Amino acid sequence: MSAKLGIIAGGGDLPRAVAAGARADGREVFVIGLTGSLDEGDDWIGDFPHEVMSPGAPGRAFKSFRREGVTDILLAGKVDRPDFSSLKLDMKGVLLLPRALKAARQGDDALLRFLVAMFEEEGFRAIGVAEAAPGLVCGEGVLGRHTPDDAHRADMERGFAIVKALGALDVGQAAVVCEGLALAVEAAEGTDRMIERVATLRQALRGTPRQRRGVLVKALKPTQDAKTDMPVIGVATVERAAAAGLAGIGLEAGGALIVDKALVAAKADALGLFVAGVKL
Amino acid sequence: MSAKLGIIAGGGDLPRAVAAGARADGREVFVIGLTGSLDEGDDWIGDFPHEVMSPGAPGRAFKSFRREGVTDILLAGKVDRPDFSSLKLDMKGVLLLPRALKAARQGDDALLRFLVAMFEEEGFRAIGVAEAAPGLVCGEGVLGRHTPDDAHRADMERGFAIVKALGALDVGQAAVVCEGLALAVEAAEGTDRMIERVATLRQALRGTPRQRRGVLVKALKPTQDAKTDMPVIGVATVERAAAAGLAGIGLEAGGALIVDKALVAAKADALGLFVAGVKL
């Protein structure tokens, strides 16, 4: 039987999917929701034993996990970089803040790596989504019934090259390419805002829901630790890509997560987009 | 005396500044304004001998330049990628279209290189802004009275690394970095839209006009031919950066242009931003 899993949950659909996937896999789960990152009004956390606390209270998190008999831990979901000047800190938080600030200055991945290291130093074992809920990992091949053509494959190739180059500098993990032209590249705004702005570009450069052109790609950053943070899409991503006139979504097989695969496939089929996992 | 200069003018302030700079440098100038790219209602072109024509009419452009005795030519300003399917073509345009389409598929720089090659094959000599109007080139050092501190210099260094990596893939030539975090990276939306979206990020990540943080950087793409297309800033760029709460602007010395240096320095001084040229 697998060890009890502690999930430190940020925003988005991923923490719910991981918790449900791990439970389906036969694991007991305990969730710590982070204030400021956990989606407000989102009550999936109520389905699991849980506590909600400030990201500045690591001492409380260690204590709760130990009390619950948690041995494996996992960070999932969007964790917003906190405003360190107004963060509520417990004693451990005060002690760890200088290292957190130093890591934060090096980028988001460095900050996440620090958070994982912090739990590992306390004796917990950090595992990744691929281990906790392997059904979420994107495989190779096409999901659903639409398939990319040669031009889409060329755009995916260019998109992956862009994301890998940017990722090596810990910038973003997504881009949109249309017939060779990089329409949008992700930085701090996140994938959703990036997709949305494609629709604001001149129409000659992009597709429309009637005439789909261009692809969204997401891939693991070379600096990114698959244990802590993998690119993720879900039904809402497909809907946004469709609204922006894109023809499809290309994901790094083994390097990206799909929340609710069956629903994603059904939505992509209904809207006329492909979703392809590509081995890089 | 310098040879007569033919300027193929796109949008923005650069073509005007180049035409005025070249004339001040003692050159005769003839301007061809490109429909679809030239700013509408902008009548600077009326101050120079000129014609306005479609980017699909290269035959007409060659003829006009020859009639005017133009030997050196220069492309300046934003040239929007045309909608090739609705482009009005002259005979030369029809003949050259397949090569233009092929170049366009490889990115904007490839398209510009093709346009320059097209004029060179007709016997014209393509020159760069640095030769036609050397006063526009950004030098090393600070313009105005505000200076970057060590944190700003670190952000500029990170920004230049991002722009050079992206530029090698012909993506963009600008980025915004704030305390190590890449807030925005430029693709097809252009520098103006990129700066504007910084102000839409969560306030913890960015500065404000009251507490300026973060820097805009612009640098020459490694794929970019300094003859055809250099990054450029002007007074409006300083105003946009100021509105987005940025602390300053870092430019590649020798690899970027400043339109109206004295006005840019005065505006940056008034708004509290630095403008720094950095030798890369």
HADDOCK unambig.tbl for C-alpha pairs under 7 A between the chains (distance, minus, plus):
assign (segid A and resid 83 and name CA) (segid B and resid 204 and name CA) 5.41 0.50 0.50
assign (segid A and resid 105 and name CA) (segid B and resid 179 and name CA) 5.95 0.50 0.50
assign (segid A and resid 105 and name CA) (segid B and resid 180 and name CA) 5.03 0.50 0.50
assign (segid A and resid 106 and name CA) (segid B and resid 180 and name CA) 5.61 0.50 0.50
assign (segid A and resid 107 and name CA) (segid B and resid 180 and name CA) 5.93 0.50 0.50
assign (segid A and resid 107 and name CA) (segid B and resid 181 and name CA) 5.39 0.50 0.50
assign (segid A and resid 162 and name CA) (segid B and resid 166 and name CA) 6.99 0.50 0.50
assign (segid A and resid 162 and name CA) (segid B and resid 169 and name CA) 6.81 0.50 0.50
assign (segid A and resid 165 and name CA) (segid B and resid 165 and name CA) 6.38 0.50 0.50
assign (segid A and resid 166 and name CA) (segid B and resid 162 and name CA) 6.99 0.50 0.50
assign (segid A and resid 166 and name CA) (segid B and resid 166 and name CA) 6.85 0.50 0.50
assign (segid A and resid 169 and name CA) (segid B and resid 162 and name CA) 6.82 0.50 0.50
assign (segid A and resid 171 and name CA) (segid B and resid 182 and name CA) 5.81 0.50 0.50
assign (segid A and resid 179 and name CA) (segid B and resid 105 and name CA) 5.97 0.50 0.50
assign (segid A and resid 180 and name CA) (segid B and resid 105 and name CA) 5.06 0.50 0.50
assign (segid A and resid 180 and name CA) (segid B and resid 106 and name CA) 5.63 0.50 0.50
assign (segid A and resid 180 and name CA) (segid B and resid 107 and name CA) 5.92 0.50 0.50
assign (segid A and resid 181 and name CA) (segid B and resid 107 and name CA) 5.40 0.50 0.50
assign (segid A and resid 182 and name CA) (segid B and resid 171 and name CA) 5.82 0.50 0.50
assign (segid A and resid 182 and name CA) (segid B and resid 187 and name CA) 5.91 0.50 0.50
assign (segid A and resid 182 and name CA) (segid B and resid 188 and name CA) 6.25 0.50 0.50
assign (segid A and resid 183 and name CA) (segid B and resid 187 and name CA) 5.63 0.50 0.50
assign (segid A and resid 183 and name CA) (segid B and resid 188 and name CA) 4.67 0.50 0.50
assign (segid A and resid 184 and name CA) (segid B and resid 187 and name CA) 5.09 0.50 0.50
assign (segid A and resid 184 and name CA) (segid B and resid 188 and name CA) 6.27 0.50 0.50
assign (segid A and resid 185 and name CA) (segid B and resid 185 and name CA) 6.29 0.50 0.50
assign (segid A and resid 185 and name CA) (segid B and resid 186 and name CA) 6.95 0.50 0.50
assign (segid A and resid 185 and name CA) (segid B and resid 187 and name CA) 6.11 0.50 0.50
assign (segid A and resid 186 and name CA) (segid B and resid 185 and name CA) 6.95 0.50 0.50
assign (segid A and resid 187 and name CA) (segid B and resid 182 and name CA) 5.91 0.50 0.50
assign (segid A and resid 187 and name CA) (segid B and resid 183 and name CA) 5.63 0.50 0.50
assign (segid A and resid 187 and name CA) (segid B and resid 184 and name CA) 5.08 0.50 0.50
assign (segid A and resid 187 and name CA) (segid B and resid 185 and name CA) 6.10 0.50 0.50
assign (segid A and resid 188 and name CA) (segid B and resid 182 and name CA) 6.25 0.50 0.50
assign (segid A and resid 188 and name CA) (segid B and resid 183 and name CA) 4.67 0.50 0.50
assign (segid A and resid 188 and name CA) (segid B and resid 184 and name CA) 6.27 0.50 0.50
assign (segid A and resid 189 and name CA) (segid B and resid 201 and name CA) 6.49 0.50 0.50
assign (segid A and resid 201 and name CA) (segid B and resid 189 and name CA) 6.48 0.50 0.50
assign (segid A and resid 204 and name CA) (segid B and resid 83 and name CA) 5.46 0.50 0.50
